[in-house]
Amino acid sequence: MHAVILAGGKGVRLRPYTTALPKPLVPIGDQHAILEIVLRQLSTAGFTHCTIAIGHLGEIIRAYVGDGSQWGLTVGYATEESPLGTMGPLLNLRDRLPAEFLVMNGDILTDLDYADVLRRHRESGAPLTIATYARKVHIDFGVLTTDDSKVVAFTEKPSMDYRVSMGVYGVSRSTLEGYTPGLPLGFDELVLDLIRARNQPHAYEFDGYWLDIGRPDDYDRANAEFTTRKSLLLKGA
């Protein structure tokens, strides 16, 4: 099983933590970097090969991870000379990837079963599988529905339920055909292209623990929760 970890971003929203370190290497707890936790989880889940897409401060990641043997993985690297978006780095790797593989951001903490995502992707026959997470937003105001300057409905402080992408995907190599290597390709562009082509992605619904470490508040929360979540995040590792 093969995983591609996207670790080429500049982590602008997480500054100043990412001024000297790439975001996947910011420490969580006293002993671990985010990327180390991810690699341990992939190895425990049965993945044997991993490609890390690096860019900003990528040589630090390469020096830290090495060949991946300390986690029982064979790790290779793909370097972005310029930003290529979420899916763009995969285009340059396309001929070196298996028919189906896992793609994930290198800055998330979750107890998601990565192997099950890939297995379900293979079984679905879909071009793309998106791991999704339930979110609820509470609106602190009364919401009006208007039509031609008339109020036709009113809801007092409603809440909205929706599902968001977790930054973990099952991808089929054939899905990347038709796109030009070396050019940017965003996740949003790929999803919209598939929907327009009536080749809809598959949703993998997950309701366990998930934290996207994108802002200082998220990073502080991750550190505050790690002690109690460590056995969950590193089970079997």
MDAnalysis code that builds the backbone (N, CA, C; Angstrom):
import MDAnalysis as mda
import numpy as np

u = mda.Universe.empty(711, n_residues=237, atom_resindex=np.repeat(np.arange(237), 3), trajectory=True)
u.add_TopologyAttr("name", ["N", "CA", "C"] * 237)
u.add_TopologyAttr("resid", np.arange(1, 238))
u.add_TopologyAttr("resname", ["MET", "HIS", "ALA", "VAL", "ILE", "LEU", "ALA", "GLY", "GLY", "LYS", "GLY", "VAL", "ARG", "LEU", "ARG", "PRO", "TYR", "THR", "THR", "ALA", "LEU", "PRO", "LYS", "PRO", "LEU", "VAL", "PRO", "ILE", "GLY", "ASP", "GLN", "HIS", "ALA", "ILE", "LEU", "GLU", "ILE", "VAL", "LEU", "ARG", "GLN", "LEU", "SER", "THR", "ALA", "GLY", "PHE", "THR", "HIS", "CYS", "THR", "ILE", "ALA", "ILE", "GLY", "HIS", "LEU", "GLY", "GLU", "ILE", "ILE", "ARG", "ALA", "TYR", "VAL", "GLY", "ASP", "GLY", "SER", "GLN", "TRP", "GLY", "LEU", "THR", "VAL", "GLY", "TYR", "ALA", "THR", "GLU", "GLU", "SER", "PRO", "LEU", "GLY", "THR", "MET", "GLY", "PRO", "LEU", "LEU", "ASN", "LEU", "ARG", "ASP", "ARG", "LEU", "PRO", "ALA", "GLU", "PHE", "LEU", "VAL", "MET", "ASN", "GLY", "ASP", "ILE", "LEU", "THR", "ASP", "LEU", "ASP", "TYR", "ALA", "ASP", "VAL", "LEU", "ARG", "ARG", "HIS", "ARG", "GLU", "SER", "GLY", "ALA", "PRO", "LEU", "THR", "ILE", "ALA", "THR", "TYR", "ALA", "ARG", "LYS", "VAL", "HIS", "ILE", "ASP", "PHE", "GLY", "VAL", "LEU", "THR", "THR", "ASP", "ASP", "SER", "LYS", "VAL", "VAL", "ALA", "PHE", "THR", "GLU", "LYS", "PRO", "SER", "MET", "ASP", "TYR", "ARG", "VAL", "SER", "MET", "GLY", "VAL", "TYR", "GLY", "VAL", "SER", "ARG", "SER", "THR", "LEU", "GLU", "GLY", "TYR", "THR", "PRO", "GLY", "LEU", "PRO", "LEU", "GLY", "PHE", "ASP", "GLU", "LEU", "VAL", "LEU", "ASP", "LEU", "ILE", "ARG", "ALA", "ARG", "ASN", "GLN", "PRO", "HIS", "ALA", "TYR", "GLU", "PHE", "ASP", "GLY", "TYR", "TRP", "LEU", "ASP", "ILE", "GLY", "ARG", "PRO", "ASP", "ASP", "TYR", "ASP", "ARG", "ALA", "ASN", "ALA", "GLU", "PHE", "THR", "THR", "ARG", "LYS", "SER", "LEU", "LEU", "LEU", "LYS", "GLY", "ALA"])
u.atoms.positions = np.array([
    [0.849, -1.196, 0.000],
    [0.000, 0.000, 0.000],
    [0.881, 1.241, 0.000],
    [0.485, 2.197, -0.778],
    [1.303, 3.403, -0.998],
    [0.526, 4.643, -0.558],
    [1.218, 5.548, 0.131],
    [0.619, 6.822, 0.546],
    [1.480, 7.971, 0.042],
    [0.825, 9.048, -0.376],
    [1.507, 10.290, -0.733],
    [1.132, 11.333, 0.310],
    [2.149, 11.911, 0.958],
    [1.921, 12.934, 1.978],
    [2.272, 14.297, 1.400],
    [1.327, 15.219, 1.442],
    [1.524, 16.567, 0.912],
    [2.128, 17.437, 2.007],
    [3.382, 17.829, 1.813],
    [4.098, 18.565, 2.859],
    [4.889, 19.732, 2.277],
    [4.378, 20.316, 1.193],
    [5.135, 21.360, 0.512],
    [4.696, 22.777, 0.807],
    [3.649, 22.956, 1.609],
    [3.119, 24.293, 1.862],
    [4.002, 25.112, 2.795],
    [3.768, 26.421, 2.800],
    [4.560, 27.330, 3.624],
    [4.005, 27.479, 5.044],
    [2.786, 27.017, 5.293],
    [2.220, 27.115, 6.635],
    [2.059, 28.544, 7.114],
    [1.625, 29.423, 6.201],
    [1.540, 30.852, 6.517],
    [0.627, 31.114, 7.711],
    [-0.498, 30.406, 7.777],
    [-1.461, 30.663, 8.858],
    [-0.939, 30.235, 10.230],
    [0.112, 29.417, 10.239],
    [0.631, 28.909, 11.514],
    [1.876, 29.672, 11.979],
    [2.205, 30.743, 11.308],
    [3.326, 31.552, 11.788],
    [2.995, 32.144, 13.154],
    [3.988, 32.314, 14.038],
    [5.436, 32.215, 13.801],
    [6.020, 30.821, 13.960],
    [5.195, 29.801, 14.279],
    [5.744, 28.459, 14.483],
    [6.458, 27.943, 13.236],
    [5.996, 28.345, 12.059],
    [6.550, 27.813, 10.817],
    [7.598, 28.718, 10.180],
    [8.094, 29.675, 10.926],
    [9.143, 30.546, 10.397],
    [10.421, 29.759, 10.138],
    [10.758, 28.862, 11.036],
    [11.994, 28.082, 10.902],
    [11.748, 26.608, 10.628],
    [10.519, 26.125, 10.863],
    [10.195, 24.714, 10.656],
    [9.074, 24.568, 9.644],
    [9.130, 23.554, 8.771],
    [7.965, 23.257, 7.937],
    [6.824, 22.786, 8.823],
    [5.594, 23.091, 8.436],
    [4.451, 22.796, 9.310],
    [4.364, 21.328, 9.751],
    [4.638, 20.356, 8.882],
    [4.519, 18.965, 9.342],
    [5.519, 18.575, 10.434],
    [6.510, 19.419, 10.688],
    [7.504, 19.085, 11.710],
    [7.336, 19.856, 13.005],
    [6.295, 20.678, 13.125],
    [6.097, 21.346, 14.410],
    [5.788, 20.278, 15.456],
    [6.331, 20.432, 16.662],
    [6.199, 19.372, 17.668],
    [4.812, 19.316, 18.299],
    [4.389, 18.098, 18.572],
    [3.148, 17.845, 19.299],
    [3.529, 17.080, 20.562],
    [3.152, 17.590, 21.718],
    [3.601, 16.968, 22.953],
    [5.093, 17.211, 23.144],
    [5.730, 16.341, 23.890],
    [7.147, 16.530, 24.210],
    [8.084, 15.765, 23.293],
    [7.552, 14.821, 22.487],
    [8.443, 13.899, 21.789],
    [8.223, 13.791, 20.292],
    [7.077, 14.190, 19.790],
    [6.720, 13.838, 18.424],
    [6.452, 15.065, 17.550],
    [6.819, 14.957, 16.275],
    [6.379, 15.910, 15.262],
    [5.103, 15.364, 14.624],
    [4.298, 16.257, 14.041],
    [3.060, 15.805, 13.390],
    [3.362, 14.731, 12.360],
    [4.372, 14.977, 11.517],
    [4.691, 14.041, 10.441],
    [5.127, 12.686, 10.986],
    [5.844, 12.673, 12.092],
    [6.240, 11.399, 12.692],
    [5.014, 10.604, 13.112],
    [4.032, 11.273, 13.709],
    [2.801, 10.585, 14.113],
    [2.111, 9.977, 12.906],
    [2.038, 10.745, 11.822],
    [1.402, 10.256, 10.596],
    [2.139, 9.038, 10.052],
    [3.459, 9.094, 9.997],
    [4.237, 7.970, 9.472],
    [4.085, 6.732, 10.344],
    [4.062, 6.914, 11.645],
    [3.830, 5.773, 12.548],
    [2.453, 5.156, 12.279],
    [1.452, 6.005, 12.102],
    [0.096, 5.506, 11.856],
    [0.018, 4.739, 10.541],
    [0.650, 5.263, 9.501],
    [0.629, 4.587, 8.202],
    [1.303, 3.220, 8.296],
    [2.442, 3.165, 8.969],
    [3.139, 1.896, 9.119],
    [2.291, 0.884, 9.876],
    [1.661, 1.324, 10.964],
    [0.807, 0.440, 11.760],
    [-0.385, -0.060, 10.939],
    [-0.876, 0.792, 10.026],
    [-2.032, 0.425, 9.198],
    [-1.666, -0.529, 8.064],
    [-0.362, -0.784, 7.871],
    [0.046, -1.737, 6.842],
    [0.623, -1.124, 5.586],
    [0.774, 0.192, 5.564],
    [1.402, 0.826, 4.402],
    [2.902, 0.526, 4.428],
    [3.459, 0.288, 3.246],
    [4.878, -0.053, 3.145],
    [5.678, 1.019, 2.412],
    [5.033, 1.788, 1.545],
    [5.720, 2.795, 0.754],
    [5.033, 4.151, 0.904],
    [5.841, 5.189, 0.893],
    [5.317, 6.540, 1.070],
    [6.159, 7.510, 0.244],
    [5.493, 8.430, -0.419],
    [6.170, 9.524, -1.109],
    [5.768, 10.817, -0.428],
    [6.749, 11.632, -0.053],
    [6.471, 12.915, 0.578],
    [6.740, 14.023, -0.427],
    [5.711, 14.799, -0.739],
    [5.850, 15.943, -1.645],
    [6.324, 17.128, -0.822],
    [7.532, 17.604, -1.091],
    [8.132, 18.663, -0.302],
    [8.356, 19.906, -1.145],
    [8.448, 21.052, -0.479],
    [8.712, 22.322, -1.137],
    [9.414, 23.240, -0.158],
    [8.632, 24.100, 0.504],
    [9.154, 25.047, 1.478],
    [9.865, 24.318, 2.622],
    [11.154, 24.617, 2.838],
    [11.962, 23.981, 3.881],
    [11.967, 22.455, 3.762],
    [11.847, 21.987, 2.535],
    [11.738, 20.549, 2.308],
    [12.956, 19.757, 2.711],
    [14.147, 20.367, 2.653],
    [15.358, 19.638, 3.025],
    [15.368, 19.286, 4.510],
    [14.675, 20.088, 5.325],
    [14.579, 19.760, 6.752],
    [13.735, 18.501, 6.932],
    [12.650, 18.405, 6.166],
    [11.816, 17.195, 6.210],
    [12.614, 15.985, 5.753],
    [13.360, 16.137, 4.673],
    [14.166, 15.025, 4.150],
    [15.196, 14.561, 5.190],
    [15.820, 15.531, 5.870],
    [16.817, 15.186, 6.877],
    [16.180, 14.490, 8.075],
    [14.983, 14.893, 8.449],
    [14.300, 14.323, 9.613],
    [13.790, 12.910, 9.328],
    [13.179, 12.723, 8.173],
    [12.526, 11.445, 7.861],
    [13.512, 10.425, 7.293],
    [14.455, 10.902, 6.474],
    [15.395, 9.983, 5.838],
    [14.690, 9.022, 4.901],
    [15.095, 7.764, 4.949],
    [14.486, 6.766, 4.056],
    [13.263, 6.108, 4.665],
    [12.883, 6.533, 5.880],
    [11.675, 6.010, 6.523],
    [11.837, 4.675, 7.210],
    [13.045, 4.099, 7.166],
    [13.236, 2.747, 7.695],
    [12.989, 2.655, 9.204],
    [13.187, 3.773, 9.921],
    [12.951, 3.724, 11.372],
    [11.494, 3.465, 11.715],
    [10.590, 3.692, 10.736],
    [9.172, 3.401, 10.942],
    [8.706, 2.206, 10.104],
    [9.646, 1.500, 9.501],
    [9.288, 0.345, 8.697],
    [8.707, 0.704, 7.345],
    [9.032, 1.895, 6.849],
    [8.520, 2.368, 5.577],
    [9.663, 2.599, 4.590],
    [9.339, 2.540, 3.316],
    [10.258, 2.977, 2.267],
    [9.763, 4.332, 1.784],
    [10.515, 5.385, 2.087],
    [10.068, 6.747, 1.806],
    [10.890, 7.358, 0.672],
    [10.189, 7.944, -0.296],
    [10.811, 8.713, -1.361],
    [10.275, 10.135, -1.335],
    [10.823, 10.989, -2.185],
    [10.466, 12.408, -2.155],
    [10.181, 12.929, -3.556],
    [9.290, 13.917, -3.606],
    [9.017, 14.663, -4.839],
    [9.079, 16.135, -4.476],
    [9.911, 16.893, -5.180],
    [10.136, 18.293, -4.844],
    [9.332, 19.214, -5.749],
    [8.588, 20.137, -5.131],
    [7.864, 21.168, -5.873],
    [8.768, 22.382, -6.047],
    [9.086, 22.707, -7.291],
    [9.889, 23.903, -7.542],
    [9.037, 25.162, -7.402],
    [7.736, 25.021, -7.654],
    [6.771, 26.108, -7.469],
    [5.481, 25.482, -6.966],
    [4.619, 26.258, -6.277],
    [3.386, 25.688, -5.725],
    [2.513, 25.050, -6.819],
    [2.059, 23.817, -6.547],
    [1.291, 23.069, -7.543],
    [-0.125, 22.750, -7.075],
    [-0.540, 23.280, -5.929],
    [-1.873, 22.971, -5.441],
    [-1.895, 21.614, -4.751],
    [-3.096, 21.201, -4.354],
    [-3.232, 19.956, -3.601],
    [-2.922, 18.734, -4.440],
    [-3.451, 18.690, -5.670],
    [-3.319, 17.502, -6.498],
    [-2.212, 17.620, -7.542],
    [-1.697, 18.828, -7.773],
    [-0.664, 19.026, -8.777],
    [0.581, 18.172, -8.576],
    [1.078, 18.005, -7.334],
    [2.275, 17.178, -7.150],
    [2.104, 15.737, -7.622],
    [0.866, 15.244, -7.632],
    [0.627, 13.856, -8.037],
    [0.875, 13.647, -9.524],
    [0.722, 14.704, -10.316],
    [0.849, 14.559, -11.765],
    [2.273, 14.177, -12.159],
    [3.257, 14.754, -11.481],
    [4.645, 14.412, -11.777],
    [5.011, 13.008, -11.292],
    [4.214, 12.479, -10.361],
    [4.474, 11.154, -9.799],
    [3.663, 10.056, -10.468],
    [2.756, 10.441, -11.330],
    [1.718, 9.525, -11.818],
    [2.264, 8.171, -12.272],
    [3.337, 8.175, -13.043],
    [3.851, 6.918, -13.600],
    [4.552, 6.052, -12.558],
    [4.800, 6.616, -11.365],
    [5.488, 5.851, -10.314],
    [4.525, 5.367, -9.238],
    [3.247, 5.644, -9.404],
    [2.260, 5.296, -8.382],
    [1.470, 4.059, -8.780],
    [0.971, 3.301, -7.795],
    [0.127, 2.145, -8.104],
    [-1.239, 2.574, -8.618],
    [-2.067, 1.616, -8.989],
    [-3.374, 1.929, -9.574],
    [-4.256, 2.701, -8.608],
    [-4.183, 2.375, -7.328],
    [-4.910, 3.114, -6.295],
    [-3.966, 3.411, -5.139],
    [-4.084, 4.585, -4.565],
    [-3.179, 4.977, -3.491],
    [-3.866, 6.004, -2.603],
    [-3.270, 6.234, -1.443],
    [-3.790, 7.201, -0.476],
    [-3.039, 8.516, -0.632],
    [-3.769, 9.631, -0.512],
    [-3.166, 10.959, -0.503],
    [-3.647, 11.674, 0.749],
    [-2.747, 12.365, 1.445],
    [-3.168, 13.052, 2.660],
    [-2.295, 14.262, 2.938],
    [-2.869, 15.221, 3.635],
    [-2.105, 16.368, 4.106],
    [-1.198, 15.930, 5.251],
    [-0.051, 16.592, 5.360],
    [0.901, 16.203, 6.384],
    [0.754, 16.954, 7.688],
    [-0.409, 17.581, 7.904],
    [-0.580, 18.417, 9.095],
    [-1.900, 18.151, 9.800],
    [-2.337, 16.881, 9.813],
    [-3.592, 16.550, 10.479],
    [-3.347, 15.494, 11.556],
    [-4.140, 15.576, 12.606],
    [-4.127, 14.577, 13.666],
    [-5.487, 13.883, 13.667],
    [-5.498, 12.581, 13.501],
    [-6.752, 11.845, 13.448],
    [-6.489, 10.379, 13.765],
    [-7.527, 9.681, 14.238],
    [-7.419, 8.240, 14.421],
    [-8.136, 7.502, 13.288],
    [-8.281, 8.175, 12.160],
    [-8.868, 7.567, 10.965],
    [-8.083, 6.324, 10.558],
    [-8.795, 5.292, 10.124],
    [-8.169, 4.060, 9.627],
    [-7.798, 4.274, 8.159],
    [-6.541, 4.648, 7.913],
    [-6.104, 4.961, 6.547],
    [-6.233, 3.754, 5.614],
    [-5.956, 2.565, 6.131],
    [-6.063, 1.368, 5.302],
    [-7.502, 1.136, 4.850],
    [-8.455, 1.415, 5.736],
    [-9.860, 1.213, 5.383],
    [-10.312, 2.221, 4.334],
    [-9.780, 3.451, 4.398],
    [-10.098, 4.438, 3.357],
    [-9.663, 3.911, 1.996],
    [-8.437, 3.393, 1.915],
    [-7.935, 2.883, 0.641],
    [-8.709, 1.647, 0.200],
    [-9.017, 0.768, 1.149],
    [-9.789, -0.431, 0.799],
    [-11.160, -0.079, 0.267],
    [-11.844, 0.834, 0.937],
    [-13.181, 1.243, 0.491],
    [-13.109, 1.952, -0.858],
    [-12.029, 2.688, -1.083],
    [-11.864, 3.341, -2.384],
    [-11.755, 2.298, -3.488],
    [-10.960, 1.281, -3.264],
    [-10.800, 0.234, -4.270],
    [-12.138, -0.460, -4.546],
    [-12.882, -0.729, -3.490],
    [-14.150, -1.442, -3.641],
    [-15.205, -0.593, -4.340],
    [-15.156, 0.728, -4.148],
    [-16.195, 1.602, -4.695],
    [-16.089, 1.768, -6.205],
    [-14.892, 1.637, -6.748],
    [-14.707, 1.885, -8.177],
    [-14.785, 3.352, -8.541],
    [-14.857, 4.236, -7.536],
    [-14.951, 5.677, -7.775],
    [-13.586, 6.232, -8.195],
    [-13.582, 7.358, -8.902],
    [-12.305, 7.951, -9.300],
    [-11.557, 8.572, -8.132],
    [-12.311, 8.964, -7.104],
    [-11.740, 9.670, -5.966],
    [-12.608, 9.387, -4.749],
    [-11.989, 9.120, -3.621],
    [-12.713, 8.954, -2.361],
    [-12.253, 10.047, -1.402],
    [-13.195, 10.739, -0.799],
    [-12.891, 11.859, 0.091],
    [-13.325, 11.497, 1.503],
    [-12.376, 11.466, 2.437],
    [-12.735, 11.268, 3.838],
    [-13.413, 12.542, 4.340],
    [-14.589, 12.405, 4.941],
    [-15.371, 13.570, 5.352],
    [-15.660, 13.526, 6.842],
    [-15.870, 14.721, 7.399],
    [-16.090, 14.857, 8.840],
    [-17.270, 15.783, 9.082],
    [-18.123, 15.424, 10.046],
    [-19.319, 16.220, 10.326],
    [-18.958, 17.473, 11.112],
    [-19.498, 18.603, 10.688],
    [-19.330, 19.872, 11.393],
    [-20.702, 20.488, 11.640],
    [-20.810, 21.238, 12.738],
    [-22.052, 21.948, 13.057],
    [-21.700, 23.407, 13.345],
    [-22.407, 24.315, 12.715],
    [-22.194, 25.740, 12.938],
    [-23.451, 26.324, 13.555],
    [-23.300, 26.989, 14.692],
    [-24.426, 27.643, 15.349],
    [-24.423, 29.125, 14.963],
    [-25.563, 29.608, 14.522],
    [-25.711, 31.016, 14.146],
    [-26.367, 31.752, 15.307],
    [-25.726, 32.805, 15.762],
    [-26.170, 33.493, 16.978],
    [-27.236, 34.556, 16.727],
    [-27.814, 34.556, 15.561],
    [-28.827, 35.557, 15.214],
    [-30.070, 34.878, 14.664],
    [-31.158, 35.595, 14.697],
    [-32.356, 35.130, 14.016],
    [-32.165, 35.287, 12.514],
    [-32.459, 34.247, 11.755],
    [-32.218, 34.246, 10.310],
    [-33.529, 34.469, 9.565],
    [-33.536, 35.466, 8.691],
    [-34.713, 35.810, 7.899],
    [-34.565, 35.310, 6.471],
    [-35.663, 34.800, 5.933],
    [-35.722, 34.486, 4.505],
    [-36.634, 35.511, 3.855],
    [-36.108, 36.206, 2.838],
    [-36.884, 37.269, 2.206],
    [-37.148, 36.963, 0.738],
    [-38.227, 37.513, 0.240],
    [-38.591, 37.391, -1.168],
    [-39.289, 38.688, -1.585],
    [-38.681, 39.402, -2.515],
    [-39.255, 40.653, -3.007],
    [-39.543, 41.614, -1.844],
    [-38.526, 41.758, -0.987],
    [-38.568, 42.671, 0.170],
    [-39.585, 42.264, 1.232],
    [-40.095, 41.049, 1.169],
    [-41.023, 40.551, 2.187],
    [-40.358, 39.406, 2.951],
    [-40.548, 39.413, 4.255],
    [-40.033, 38.319, 5.078],
    [-41.002, 37.146, 4.977],
    [-40.511, 36.040, 4.440],
    [-41.394, 34.894, 4.214],
    [-41.103, 33.736, 5.172],
    [-40.008, 33.825, 5.916],
    [-39.707, 32.777, 6.900],
    [-38.727, 33.334, 7.921],
    [-38.769, 32.750, 9.120],
    [-37.873, 33.189, 10.184],
    [-37.460, 31.977, 11.020],
    [-36.164, 31.891, 11.330],
    [-35.655, 30.824, 12.190],
    [-34.787, 31.453, 13.271],
    [-35.075, 31.157, 14.512],
    [-34.333, 31.745, 15.619],
    [-33.061, 30.941, 15.905],
    [-31.917, 31.575, 15.725],
    [-30.598, 31.007, 16.039],
    [-30.464, 29.551, 15.578],
    [-30.529, 29.326, 14.287],
    [-30.451, 27.950, 13.785],
    [-29.018, 27.413, 13.822],
    [-28.889, 26.140, 13.606],
    [-27.571, 25.514, 13.430],
    [-27.557, 24.823, 12.071],
    [-26.369, 24.758, 11.478],
    [-26.211, 24.135, 10.170],
    [-25.283, 22.935, 10.303],
    [-25.717, 21.810, 9.757],
    [-24.900, 20.603, 9.734],
    [-24.361, 20.390, 8.323],
    [-23.088, 20.075, 8.226],
    [-22.497, 19.823, 6.912],
    [-21.260, 18.949, 7.099],
    [-20.744, 18.404, 6.012],
    [-19.553, 17.562, 6.066],
    [-18.422, 18.257, 5.320],
    [-17.227, 18.176, 5.878],
    [-16.063, 18.830, 5.278],
    [-15.030, 17.775, 4.897],
    [-14.163, 18.148, 3.968],
    [-13.057, 17.273, 3.593],
    [-12.017, 17.252, 4.709],
    [-11.527, 16.063, 5.047],
    [-10.543, 15.910, 6.098],
    [-9.110, 16.076, 5.598],
    [-8.939, 16.172, 4.289],
    [-7.585, 16.222, 3.747],
    [-6.967, 14.851, 3.583],
    [-7.815, 13.820, 3.457],
    [-7.374, 12.444, 3.223],
    [-8.198, 11.890, 2.070],
    [-7.522, 11.312, 1.079],
    [-8.218, 10.885, -0.137],
    [-7.704, 9.530, -0.620],
    [-8.603, 8.744, -1.181],
    [-8.216, 7.593, -1.975],
    [-8.269, 8.030, -3.437],
    [-7.211, 7.788, -4.173],
    [-7.116, 8.281, -5.554],
    [-6.763, 7.137, -6.491],
    [-7.407, 7.120, -7.644],
    [-7.039, 6.184, -8.698],
    [-6.128, 6.895, -9.694],
    [-5.075, 6.215, -10.094],
    [-4.117, 6.829, -11.022],
    [-4.791, 7.289, -12.309],
    [-5.770, 6.534, -12.771],
    [-6.451, 6.887, -14.015],
    [-7.186, 8.221, -13.914],
    [-7.544, 8.632, -12.690],
    [-8.250, 9.901, -12.493],
    [-7.380, 11.090, -12.887],
    [-6.070, 10.915, -12.841],
    [-5.153, 12.013, -13.125],
    [-4.826, 12.149, -14.609],
    [-5.293, 11.211, -15.415],
    [-5.029, 11.290, -16.852],
    [-5.747, 12.497, -17.449],
    [-5.089, 13.139, -18.393],
    [-5.687, 14.309, -19.034],
    [-5.234, 15.623, -18.434],
    [-4.556, 15.561, -17.289],
    [-4.003, 16.765, -16.678],
    [-2.505, 16.838, -16.974],
    [-1.990, 18.038, -17.106],
    [-0.607, 18.243, -17.535],
    [0.342, 18.305, -16.346],
    [1.333, 17.408, -16.293],
    [2.333, 17.472, -15.214],
    [3.070, 18.809, -15.231],
    [3.351, 19.312, -14.049],
    [4.064, 20.572, -13.937],
    [3.165, 21.776, -13.796],
    [1.864, 21.593, -14.051],
    [0.905, 22.685, -13.898],
    [0.111, 22.484, -12.601],
    [-0.303, 23.583, -11.960],
    [-1.074, 23.445, -10.714],
    [-2.401, 22.734, -10.944],
    [-2.806, 21.954, -9.951],
    [-4.124, 21.309, -9.967],
    [-4.626, 21.284, -8.537],
    [-5.696, 22.015, -8.279],
    [-6.274, 22.070, -6.945],
    [-7.267, 20.942, -6.717],
    [-7.465, 20.599, -5.472],
    [-8.481, 19.613, -5.096],
    [-9.855, 20.057, -5.570],
    [-10.160, 21.355, -5.419],
    [-11.463, 21.867, -5.831],
    [-11.673, 21.706, -7.332],
    [-10.634, 21.983, -8.109],
    [-10.752, 21.856, -9.567],
    [-11.011, 20.411, -9.971],
    [-10.293, 19.478, -9.356],
    [-10.471, 18.064, -9.685],
    [-11.879, 17.595, -9.337],
    [-12.367, 17.951, -8.157],
    [-13.703, 17.522, -7.737],
    [-14.772, 18.083, -8.668],
    [-14.674, 19.362, -9.008],
    [-15.664, 19.972, -9.893],
    [-15.616, 19.357, -11.289],
    [-14.425, 19.027, -11.772],
    [-14.307, 18.365, -13.080],
    [-14.994, 17.008, -13.049],
    [-14.815, 16.256, -11.977],
    [-15.436, 14.935, -11.873],
    [-16.951, 15.039, -11.785],
    [-17.441, 16.015, -11.041],
    [-18.895, 16.197, -10.928],
    [-19.491, 16.581, -12.271],
    [-18.816, 17.494, -12.977],
    [-19.311, 17.904, -14.301],
    [-19.334, 16.726, -15.266],
    [-18.391, 15.818, -15.120],
    [-18.322, 14.657, -16.002],
    [-19.237, 13.526, -15.540],
    [-20.034, 13.769, -14.497],
    [-20.927, 12.769, -13.914],
    [-20.158, 11.513, -13.472],
    [-18.956, 11.757, -12.975],
    [-18.106, 10.688, -12.454],
    [-17.817, 11.021, -10.992],
    [-18.870, 10.989, -10.196],
    [-18.827, 11.557, -8.856],
    [-17.855, 10.842, -7.914],
    [-17.160, 11.619, -7.081],
    [-16.323, 11.031, -6.040],
    [-17.173, 10.301, -5.005],
    [-16.535, 9.418, -4.267],
    [-17.172, 8.668, -3.185],
    [-16.846, 9.350, -1.865],
    [-17.794, 9.403, -0.943],
    [-17.572, 10.007, 0.376],
    [-17.370, 8.910, 1.416],
    [-16.285, 9.025, 2.168],
    [-16.011, 8.124, 3.284],
    [-16.308, 8.905, 4.554],
    [-17.399, 8.573, 5.234],
    [-17.826, 9.348, 6.390],
    [-17.133, 8.856, 7.653],
    [-16.583, 9.803, 8.399],
    [-15.819, 9.486, 9.607],
    [-16.266, 10.406, 10.730],
    [-16.431, 9.851, 11.932],
    [-16.902, 10.643, 13.065],
    [-16.039, 10.443, 14.313],
    [-14.779, 10.049, 14.121],
    [-13.875, 9.893, 15.244],
    [-13.171, 11.196, 15.579],
    [-11.869, 11.104, 15.860],
    [-11.095, 12.292, 16.221],
    [-10.383, 12.842, 14.989],
    [-10.502, 14.148, 14.775],
    [-9.829, 14.794, 13.648],
    [-9.554, 16.251, 13.989],
    [-8.326, 16.662, 13.750],
    [-7.949, 18.051, 13.982],
    [-7.005, 18.479, 12.873],
    [-7.398, 19.506, 12.137],
    [-6.575, 20.089, 11.080],
    [-5.754, 21.213, 11.714],
    [-4.441, 21.028, 11.763],
    [-3.593, 21.995, 12.452],
    [-3.197, 23.094, 11.465],
    [-4.101, 24.047, 11.281],
    [-3.868, 25.098, 10.305],
    [-3.598, 26.462, 10.906],
    [-4.008, 26.671, 12.167],
    [-3.870, 27.983, 12.807],
    [-3.265, 27.811, 14.196],
    [-2.720, 28.883, 14.771],
    [-2.154, 28.774, 16.118],
    [-3.130, 28.209, 17.140],
    [-4.420, 28.570, 17.051],
    [-5.406, 28.026, 17.995],
    [-5.520, 26.511, 17.869],
    [-5.481, 26.014, 16.617],
    [-5.557, 24.570, 16.391],
    [-4.322, 23.871, 16.955],
    [-3.171, 24.504, 16.770],
    [-1.918, 23.922, 17.267],
    [-1.917, 23.865, 18.797],
    [-2.378, 24.930, 19.419],
    [-2.454, 24.946, 20.883],
    [-3.416, 23.867, 21.383],
    [-4.526, 23.702, 20.686],
    [-5.486, 22.666, 21.081],
    [-4.876, 21.275, 20.924],
    [-4.150, 21.062, 19.834],
    [-3.524, 19.754, 19.605],
    [-2.570, 19.403, 20.735],
    [-1.773, 20.360, 21.160],
    [-0.837, 20.106, 22.252],
    [-1.557, 19.873, 23.572],
    [-2.635, 20.622, 23.801],
    [-3.391, 20.458, 25.037],
    [-4.065, 19.088, 25.110],
    [-4.487, 18.553, 23.954],
    [-5.227, 17.295, 23.929],
    [-4.343, 16.070, 23.744],
    [-3.085, 16.280, 23.353],
    [-2.279, 15.135, 22.928],
    [-2.058, 14.110, 24.044],
    [-1.838, 14.565, 25.260],
    [-1.570, 13.631, 26.355],
    [-2.711, 12.641, 26.532],
    [-3.938, 13.137, 26.446],
    [-5.092, 12.261, 26.627],
    [-5.428, 11.485, 25.361],
    [-4.937, 11.960, 24.213],
    [-5.255, 11.303, 22.935],
    [-4.118, 10.426, 22.425],
    [-2.983, 10.443, 23.091],
    [-1.792, 9.770, 22.558],
    [-2.026, 8.293, 22.299],
    [-2.630, 7.599, 23.248],
    [-2.862, 6.159, 23.077],
    [-3.808, 5.878, 21.923],
    [-4.709, 6.822, 21.636],
    [-5.644, 6.672, 20.518],
    [-4.924, 6.913, 19.199],
    [-4.100, 7.949, 19.154],
    [-3.425, 8.326, 17.904],
    [-2.280, 7.403, 17.556],
    [-1.634, 6.833, 18.570],
    [-0.470, 5.983, 18.320],
    [-0.724, 4.537, 18.751],
    [-1.954, 4.086, 18.676],
    [-2.274, 2.726, 19.087],
    [-1.526, 1.723, 18.188],
    [-0.848, 0.818, 18.836],
    [-0.114, -0.219, 18.100],
    [1.208, 0.252, 17.545],
    [1.515, 1.565, 17.650],
    [2.753, 2.073, 17.072],
    [3.891, 2.012, 18.088],
])
